[in-house]
Amino acid sequence: MRITEVKTPAPKDDELLVLVRATTVQRNDCGFRCGSPLIAQVFTGLVRPRAAILGNECADIVDAYRYVETGQKIGNVVITLVAPVA
C-alpha cells in the first residue's frame, strides 16, 4: 500500500466534487485487494484489483458542483458512501 496524489477531476453534470477529510480502510478492502477469498477476484479483478483507491466511507466538504439541485452548497459537510468503480 502507498499514498499518492491523484489528479483532481472536474465535476460533470449533476455531480458534486467533495474534498475528503477522513476515510476508512477496512479488513474487507484489504482482502479484496489481495483476492481473498478466491471468489472475490470475479468481482474485484481477475489479474489485478480494479479499484486503485481503497476505502469507501468518507467525511467530506463540498468543494464544487455542477447543476446539482440537492440543496448542497460549497463548504457543506457531508458523509458519503462510495460505490466501487470498475
C-alpha positions as CSV (number, residue, x, y, z in Angstrom):
1,M,0.0,0.0,0.0
2,R,1.2,3.5,-0.8
3,I,-0.1,7.1,-0.5
4,T,-0.1,9.0,-3.7
5,E,-1.6,12.3,-5.0
6,V,-4.3,11.9,-7.7
7,K,-5.4,14.5,-10.2
8,T,-8.5,16.4,-9.1
9,P,-11.4,15.8,-11.5
10,A,-13.8,18.5,-12.6
11,P,-17.4,17.7,-11.7
12,K,-19.6,16.6,-14.6
13,D,-23.3,17.5,-14.9
14,D,-25.3,16.7,-11.8
15,E,-22.2,15.7,-9.8
16,L,-20.6,17.0,-6.6
17,L,-16.9,17.3,-6.1
18,V,-16.0,16.7,-2.4
19,L,-12.8,17.3,-0.5
20,V,-12.2,14.2,1.5
21,R,-11.1,14.9,5.1
22,A,-11.3,11.4,6.5
23,T,-11.8,7.9,5.2
24,T,-11.6,4.3,6.3
25,V,-9.8,1.3,5.0
26,Q,-11.4,-1.9,6.4
27,R,-10.5,-5.5,6.5
28,N,-12.6,-6.3,3.5
29,D,-10.8,-3.7,1.4
30,C,-7.5,-5.3,2.1
31,G,-9.0,-8.8,1.4
32,F,-10.4,-7.7,-1.9
33,R,-7.0,-6.1,-2.9
34,C,-5.2,-9.5,-2.4
35,G,-8.0,-11.5,-3.9
36,S,-9.0,-13.3,-0.8
37,P,-11.3,-15.3,-0.8
38,L,-10.7,-16.5,-4.4
39,I,-14.3,-15.9,-5.5
40,A,-13.8,-12.2,-4.7
41,Q,-11.5,-12.0,-7.8
42,V,-14.5,-12.4,-10.0
43,F,-15.9,-9.1,-8.7
44,T,-12.7,-7.2,-7.9
45,G,-10.5,-8.2,-10.9
46,L,-9.0,-11.5,-12.1
47,V,-5.4,-10.4,-12.7
48,R,-5.2,-7.2,-10.6
49,P,-7.6,-5.2,-8.5
50,R,-10.0,-2.9,-10.4
51,A,-10.1,-0.3,-7.7
52,A,-6.9,1.7,-7.3
53,I,-8.1,3.6,-4.3
54,L,-9.1,1.9,-1.1
55,G,-11.9,2.9,1.3
56,N,-15.5,3.8,0.7
57,E,-16.8,5.7,3.6
58,C,-15.7,9.4,3.7
59,A,-16.3,12.5,5.7
60,D,-16.2,15.3,3.2
61,I,-16.6,19.0,2.4
62,V,-18.4,20.0,-0.8
63,D,-15.8,21.7,-2.9
64,A,-17.6,22.2,-6.2
65,Y,-20.8,21.2,-8.0
66,R,-22.4,21.5,-11.4
67,Y,-26.1,21.7,-11.9
68,V,-26.9,19.8,-8.7
69,E,-30.3,20.5,-7.2
70,T,-29.9,18.8,-3.9
71,G,-29.5,21.9,-1.8
72,Q,-25.8,21.3,-1.2
73,K,-23.6,24.4,-1.2
74,I,-19.8,24.7,-1.3
75,G,-18.5,24.3,2.2
76,N,-21.2,22.0,3.5
77,V,-20.0,19.0,5.5
78,V,-21.3,15.7,4.1
79,I,-20.8,12.0,4.8
80,T,-20.6,9.7,1.7
81,L,-20.7,6.1,1.0
82,V,-18.9,5.5,-2.3
83,A,-19.7,2.6,-4.5
84,P,-16.7,0.8,-6.0
85,V,-15.9,1.9,-9.6
86,A,-14.8,-0.7,-12.0
